[in-house]
Amino acid sequence: MIVEVTSESDGDTDRIVKRRRYAEYGASLYLLVDRSEGSCTLFSKPGPLGYTRTAGPYPFGTPIRLPEPFAVELDTSEF
């Protein structure tokens, strides 16, 4: 699992370029914490063209359920 927190200067790289690269390399989950949007998005099911499943974006404060092998609910209220 990869967790990425967007930076103010490279937010688009985090949202687009890195997301595709992480999927190409087979990272099973990619959680994007987007500070400028105030949201979290969970990407899963990596493939050669990117992630095939997206959950969100969820506004900060919305709990996010991480699937197995993590099987936890992530509290985003402090983000």
N, C-alpha and C positions, 0 to 999 in steps of 0.2 A: 504494500500500500504506500502510495505517495501522497503527502499533504503539501499543497502549495499555497502560500499566502501571497497574493498579488502585491507587487510593489507599485508605487505611483509612477515610476519612470518606465517600467517594463510590463505593465498589465496586459497588453495585447499579446506579448510573447508568452506569458503564463497561460492565458486563455486559449490560444490557438496553437502556437508552435510546440510548446512543451507538451500539451495534451496529446497531440498526434504522435510525438516521439515516445512518450511513455507507453502509449498503446502499442506502437510498433515493437517496443522492447518487452512487451508482455506484462506490464504492471497490472495486476488484477483489479486494483481500485485506485482511483485518482480523485482525491477530495480537493476541490478548488475553493479556497476561502478568498472571496473577492471583496477587498476592503472598500474599493470605490463604489461598488454596487450594494454593499451591505448584505451580501448573500453567500450561501454555500451551495455548491453543486457536486454531486457524487456521480462519477463516471465509472462504468463497469463493463465487463464483457469486451476486452480488447480484441482488435482485429487489425489486419494489415492497412486498413484505411482509417483507423481511429476506433474510438469506443462505440459500441453498438447500443449501449443502454445508458440513459441519463436520468437521474432523479434530481429534480430541482430546476432552477435555482429556488432555494428556500431562504426567506429573510432571516437575518440573525435573530436568534431567540427560538427558532423552530428546532425541536430535537430531530436529529438525523440518525436513523437506524443503520448501523453498519452490518452487512451480512457476514456469514461464516467466512473465515474462521474467527472473526472478531466477535460477532454477535453481541454487540453493545449498542446502547443508545448514547449518542454524543450530544452533550448539552452545549448549545451554541449561544446561550444567553449572555455569556461573558465576552463574546467577540466584539 
